[in-house]
Structures are given as structure tokens and as C-alpha cells.
Amino acid sequence: MNINLNGKNHEINSGTSLVRLIDDLGLTGRKAIAIALNGEVLARDSYKETILNEGDSLEVVRAIGGG
């Protein structure tokens, strides 16, 4: 099935959880990320139970420090 990930089409398996997608993207263990699903920012503790659906729109943002 297809989702929109940061403005681009991205194919995932049906029943994929947000935690699985984070792992597949190589972002596991990174605390400085924020995720919005269909325009709503999700609480980190909801990632495990969130199952993605066809056509969902995700924005994944990583904080980058600087000076």
C-alpha cells in the first residue's frame, strides 16, 4: 500500500505500524524526531499502537542542533 512520506509516495506493507516504519527508515532510538500523521502531531507513546493506512500522510522531522 502507499502512503505519503514527507511529500513523496512511499510503499509499505499492509498493517505496518509507525514503529516498524521508523525502524525501516533507520530512525530507531533517535529521540529528536517529531511525527505528524494526517496533519496531527503524535505523542511518542502512541507510535507503537499506530497502524498506518492506505493514503496516510506522514511528516517526519528531525531536530538538528547548531550554534
Secondary structure, 3 states (H helix, E strand, C coil): CEEEECCEEEECCCCCEHHHHHHHCCCCCCCCEEEEECCEECCHHHCCCCECCCCCEEEEEECCCCC
